[in-house]
Amino acid sequence: MYDAGQLCDNSSLEVMKKVLVTKRVFPEAVEYLKQRFAVDYVGTDEGLPPAELRQRVNGVDAIVSQLTDKFPAEFIETLDGVKVIANVAVGFDNIDVAAATRKGILATNTPDVLTETTADFAFALLMAAARRVVEGHAFVHSGEWKQWTIDLLAGQDVWGRRLGMFGMGRIGQAMARRGRGFAMRVIYHDAVRQAAEVEKDLGVDFVSKEELLREADFVSLHVPLTDGTRHLIGTKELEQMKATAILVNTARGPVVDEAALAEALGRRRIAGAGLDVFEKEPEVHAGLLKLTNVVLAPHIASASVETRRRMSMMAAENAAAALEGRRPANLLNPELWRS
């Protein structure tokens, strides 16, 4: 168990605790940490290669990490003296939380703050794919636009259509509210069904995976990456979707079999897709790059200035809380905490 009473009083500063910040974050977060601890700040966008990360963690008490930093079980086993890994993300598939728990290391994330921002972007991808916004932009810039015609880049209506969602957590619920604002009929599937009052309030209906794929005009993914959700959407699932359907993924890249999706889009088995995440980021399947019926974004669903600044601060606050003997607000392994 993690006993906060065993921590030194930080005010004594007999031995200043050390925090490693593995990659560039908003400066307010670094200043916040520097006021309290010795900070090893890697202020680059490239961050640390795995071998250097292993070296830099020696002697640190806390790590402020990002999703590009990988902490598998075998790495975590080598972390002596580290009390907390504070991830600047709501997702934490880059950290083996079970291994951290066994090692007695707290792990935290940054939920809630990015919920509405991410849902905004998911709906933006949905709209862009349905109404062919990116194709239109390229068409105007190409100089090919000569006159208005009756079916020029005609897309699909969004209002009144059926939105099917995998995952009805915070972001899923925010996406459902946006769908209802467009008079969409919202259905969902999840490993855990929401309470009846939540479904009623959101105006959503729980359905089987098969019914969702068969009935939805838009399929939007809002699930964490786990063994159970890896390749949640593959060839079999794409074959079950409507030929007019559009897939949106702002969750994690490996939730979709990228090769299968590229093939389905290429032969117009489904009408289109909007993707913010990819299986092997920043690599994108070559087949997707050749297509006009997919909107591609570089993992920016939570990238508003306000949200990314708050995510940086939240991770810093989580790290500080753990080192100062306070319970971090966003513990992923609360069973370790004992005040």
Secondary structure, DSSP 8 states (H G I E B T S, - for coil): -EEGGGS--GGG-SS--EEEE-S---HHHHHHHHTTSEEEE--SSS---HHHHHHHTTT-SEEEE-TTS-B-HHHHTT--S--EEEESSS--TTB-HHHHHHHT-EEE---STTHHHHHHHHHHHHHHHHHTHHHHHHHHHHT---S--TTTT-----TTSEEEEE--SHHHHHHHHHHHHTT-EEEEE-SS---HHHHHHHTEEE--HHHHHHH-SEEEE-----TTTTTSB-HHHHHHS-TT-EEEE-S-GGGB-HHHHHHHHHTTSSSEEEES--TBTTB--HHHHT-SSEEE--S-TT--HHHHHHHHHHHHHHHHHHHTT---TTBS-GGGEE-
